[in-house]
Amino acid sequence: MEFAHTSVLADEVIENLHIRPDGIYADGTLGGGGHSSLIAQQLTEGGRLIGIDQDADAIAAATERLRPFGDTVTIVRANYEEMPEVLGELGIPAVDGILLDLGVSSYQLDNPERGFSYHTDAPLDMRMDRDNPLSAKEIVNEWPREELIRILRDYGEEKCAARIADGIVRARESAPLETTMQLSDIIHAAIPAKMRRKGGNPCKRTFQAIRIACNRELDVLEGSIDRMARCLAPGGRLCIITFHSLEDRIVKNAFRTLENPCICPPEFPVCVCGRRSLGRVITRKAILPSARELEENRRSASAKLRVFERNGETSAAPADGR
């Protein structure tokens, strides 16, 4: 299957990265190379793009797509949480911009064998990195009821978490759950008819929760933002596209902390903790898709772009506020 994916907020990403022709940029979620090809087009001799992805299929597709840019592009198979190590191994002390386009690609959703979609019957997989030993199958068949409830509630914001977890536990007592349709049937049976009639497909929240748990998506994001921001050169920008409120909240809060890390009590007249601001938040409100993009690509509907810029000088100013 061809690795097809429409890059969301593409114009907005290019505008906010403030690309310098001779700059160095990193795309931590390379995918099929859509955003990366647009970045590479802006680069001239001396410019460089580092593309990172954990999905072997994405690496293969992006390698082919970005081949015309030659040595301007370096592609590495890794999780973006390893970006500081990847850049270090390449001898790159800092980059002028970093992009993350989070979530699942259209290829991953539309390729039945990957098990991300609840619209087609497929093996329970959901791994972005298929070398990952933990798949959706292990989660639904081996995780205890309480842990299933937790991820459905916390990662899927599912009101019927306990009912769905009970359905999974009952079903797996007879035989292991193997396919997405088996899981889908359990979800439909667990959710009352009145609730099924509202809010779209009732499987969406559960599949999202299991996928997030399988790939450690929120943990990776939360643990990576500060480290990536410190990979930026002075004036460099970190652009992150999210697709649901859990991701967006992490990004928003992390950017706020990078801008104002002060932990002094509110009653202190001045900051005495000594924590220093790393830069400023460019997007006080998230950038959303245009009406035209929403019309052309319905999967962009939940996309939000937030941007952080590192201080223009390496000696950061003290945190604001007191």
Buried (B, 14 or more C-beta within 10 A) or exposed (E): EEBEBBBBBBEBBBEBBBBBEEBBBBBBBBBBBBBBBBBBEBBEEEBBBBBBBBBEBBBBBBBEBBEEBEEBBBBBBBBBBBBBEBBEEEEBEBBBBBBBBBBBBBBBBBBBEBBBBBBBBBBBBBBBBEEBEBBBBEBBBEBEEEEBBBBBBBBBBBBBBBBBBBBBBEBBEEEBBBBBBBBBBBBBEBBEEEEBEEEEEBBBBBBBBBBBBBBBBBEBBBEBBEBBBEBBBBBBBBBBBBBBEBBBEBBBEBBEBBBBBBEBEEEEEEBEBEBBBBBBBBBEEBBBBEEEBBEEBEBBEBBBBBBBBBBEEEEBEBBEBB
